[in-house]
Amino acid sequence: MKATDQDRLIFKKHYRALCYFAWQMVQDEKTAEDLAQDAFVSYLNNKTELPDDENAIKSFLYSSIKHAVFNLSRHNKVVRKFWERTVFTESDDIDYEHQIIRAEFMTAIYDALEKLPEGCRKIMVMSYVDGYSNEEIAQELEISINTIKTQKRRGLSVLREKLNFNYFWMFLLALSTL
């Protein structure tokens, strides 16, 4: 089945979040990308049977990845050992919901980070994503620690403006738990 402009828009809007969702379960970037792409192919093959509602489509995509991971785990010895040691319970469904929320949240964060000026973005990513200290960033980029602090303040200010109020506070909370 051919993809329409609406299908391309849905792909562009949800692809990164779906990749992150899959990555959380398989811990492999290429596999996660494959799973997200397979979910979209499955959507295109079944879209005549699905409601034309974006939330229903998004739910189908996430469910497709979840089920693909279960199927993949049967063929992957490491994942199989993990599932054998872990009893699947109803609470695992709640974990998947949390992973979906986190995937959407991280997509919003990365979208906001991409809109920062290059130098500021680099410092924010090195600090908050990669976990570098101010001193390590200063050595790596050969700039002063005061410049690092200033850029981080500016970056947080821009993020506060660009992100939904609740996302910004979740961002800060996520940073404090790292």
Order of alpha helices (4+ residues) and beta strands (2+ residues): alpha-alpha-alpha-alpha-alpha-alpha-alpha-alpha-alpha
